[in-house]
Amino acid sequence: MSNLLSYKNYNGTVEYSKEDGCLFGKVVGIKSLLSYEGESVRELEEDFRNVIDEYLEECSERNVEPEQPYKGSFNVRISPELHRNIAIYAIEHGKSLNAVVEEAIGKMVG
């Protein structure tokens, strides 16, 4: 079960502030800080969608390309031993290193 909100390919967190008695969150996967809040789940979801719509509208008005989360490229640091083992596996199976890593991640979160 996920505690993420999703709308127009953007995802956001759901958190609770005991001190303020409200729900809040921020959009993840982009550099821009987009936050939202609400006193109920319904209000939180509505503010989340409004923040995304306002962000996309503002980008359009400024003629700027909006940030897209999860472009499909990221750097991973692993031990030299694991790097060597996965490279050998890729060679032995006639695959690229990227293909093997993508396959392994797909099996894990699939």
N, C-alpha and C positions, 0 to 999 in steps of 0.2 A: 504494500500500500504506500502510495507516494503522498507527501505533503506539499507537492508543488502545484501551482496553478498554471494552466496552459491556455494561451490565446494567440492566434495568428503566428504560430511558430516561436513564440516567446514563452519563457517559463519564469515563475516567480516563487519565492519562498512564502511560507506561512509561519508567523511567529506570534507569540503572545507576550504582552507586557503586563505583568501582575500589578505593577505600580500604577499604570495608567488605565488598566482594565480594558485594554483594546487589543485588537489583532493588527499586525502590520507585516510588511514584507518588502522585498526588493526584487527587481528583475535580475536574473543571473545569466551569465554567458555573454554579456556585452560590457564595454567599458563605461558607458554612460550610466549615471546613477538615476534610476527610475524607482521611486518608492511609492507606497500606497498604504492605506490603513482603513479600518472600519471597526465599528462596535459589534458587528455580527459577521458571520461568514458571508452572508448575502452582500452586505456593505463592502466587505473586503474584496470579494470577487468583482463587484461593480466598479470599485475604484481601480482595481488592477486593469480591467478592460479599458477604462477611461484613460489611464496613464499611457497604455500602449497606443490607443487611438490618437491621443494628443501628441505623443512622440512622433508617430508616423505622419501626422498632419503637419507638424512643425518642420520635419525634414523635407516634406514636399514643398512647403511654402518657401523654405530656404534653398530649394533645389539641391539638397544634399542627400546622398544615398544613406538610408538608415542602416545602422549596424545590424548584421545578421549573426545570431548566435550559432555556434557549432558549425563552422565552415567545412569541417571534415579533415582538418589538418592540425596536428598538435605535436609537441616534442615530448618524448618520454625518456627519462633517465633510468637505466637498468645497470646491473652489475656487468662487468666485462665477461664473466663466465656465462651468464644468461644470454648476453648478446652473441657470444660465440656459438652457444648451443642452438639458438634459434636460427642463426645464419646457416649453420651446418644443416639443420632440419630443412630449411628453405631450399638449399642447393640439392639435397638428397631427394626432395619431392618436386623439383623442377618449378618452384614457385619463387616469386619475389619476396623479399623480407616484409614489405608492406602487406602483401596478400596473406602471409602467414599470421602476422600480427592482427590484421582485420578478422581473419577466420577465428583466431583464438578469442578475441574480444567478443565476437558474435556468439560464440558458444557460451561464453560466460554470462552475457546479459541478454542474449538472444531474443 
